[in-house]
Amino acid sequence: MAGQAKKLIDAIIEQRAKGSKVLEGVVKTKLILKGIDPKNFTETTPDDPAVIGRLHELMAELR
């Protein structure tokens, strides 16, 4: 299922930013520093199990 990484990234950004455009930028920067650039993922990007696993780890860290 392509696009799962994009959905997870969007969920992380939505959960952390809570609608604030400023916080969206901060969360995106944190993701980039953790090695995941949100710009590189679209709905058609093939899912990489390593990236999906890393995103699940990040979601757990950010809670």
C-alpha positions as CSV (number, residue, x, y, z in Angstrom):
1,M,0.0,0.0,0.0
2,A,1.8,3.1,-1.2
3,G,1.5,6.3,0.8
4,Q,1.5,4.9,4.3
5,A,4.6,6.9,5.2
6,K,2.9,10.1,4.0
7,K,-0.1,9.4,6.2
8,L,2.1,8.7,9.2
9,I,4.1,11.9,8.7
10,D,0.9,13.9,8.3
11,A,-0.5,12.3,11.5
12,I,2.7,13.2,13.4
13,I,2.6,16.8,12.2
14,E,-1.2,17.2,12.9
15,Q,-0.8,15.6,16.4
16,R,2.1,17.8,17.4
17,A,1.2,21.1,15.7
18,K,-2.5,21.1,16.6
19,G,-3.3,23.5,13.7
20,S,-0.5,26.0,14.4
21,K,1.5,26.8,11.2
22,V,4.5,27.8,13.3
23,L,4.5,24.5,15.1
24,E,4.1,22.6,11.8
25,G,7.4,24.1,10.7
26,V,9.0,23.1,14.0
27,V,7.7,19.5,13.7
28,K,8.9,19.3,10.1
29,T,12.3,20.5,11.1
30,K,12.5,17.9,13.9
31,L,11.5,15.2,11.4
32,I,14.3,16.3,9.1
33,L,16.8,16.3,11.9
34,K,15.7,12.7,12.7
35,G,16.4,11.7,9.1
36,I,12.9,11.9,7.5
37,D,12.2,14.8,5.1
38,P,8.4,15.2,4.7
39,K,8.9,16.7,1.2
40,N,10.3,13.4,0.0
41,F,7.0,11.5,0.6
42,T,3.8,11.6,-1.4
43,E,0.7,9.5,-1.6
44,T,2.4,7.5,-4.4
45,T,5.8,6.9,-2.7
46,P,6.4,3.2,-2.3
47,D,6.4,2.1,1.4
48,D,9.8,1.2,2.8
49,P,9.4,-1.0,6.0
50,A,12.4,0.7,7.5
51,V,10.9,4.2,7.1
52,I,7.5,3.0,8.4
53,G,9.2,1.4,11.5
54,R,11.2,4.6,12.1
55,L,8.0,6.7,11.9
56,H,6.3,4.5,14.4
57,E,9.3,4.9,16.7
58,L,9.1,8.7,16.3
59,M,5.3,8.7,17.1
60,A,6.1,6.8,20.3
61,E,8.9,9.3,21.2
62,L,6.7,12.3,20.6
63,R,3.8,11.2,22.7
